Structures are given as C-alpha cells and as structure tokens.
Amino acid sequence: MVVCVCVCVCVCVCVC
C-alpha cells in the first residue's frame, strides 16, 4: 500500500 502526502501551493509536491 502506497501512502502519499501532498502539499499544494499553485503546484503540488507529493512524497510517497
């Protein structure tokens, strides 16, 4: 199972 955390300010940056 992959869990991703994303932070979005104009564009999104995700760490999985």
Phi, psi and omega in degrees: 000131181256128177245127180243143175242126182241144173238125184239122170218097187072311173233164181253139173240124182241141174241124183247000000 
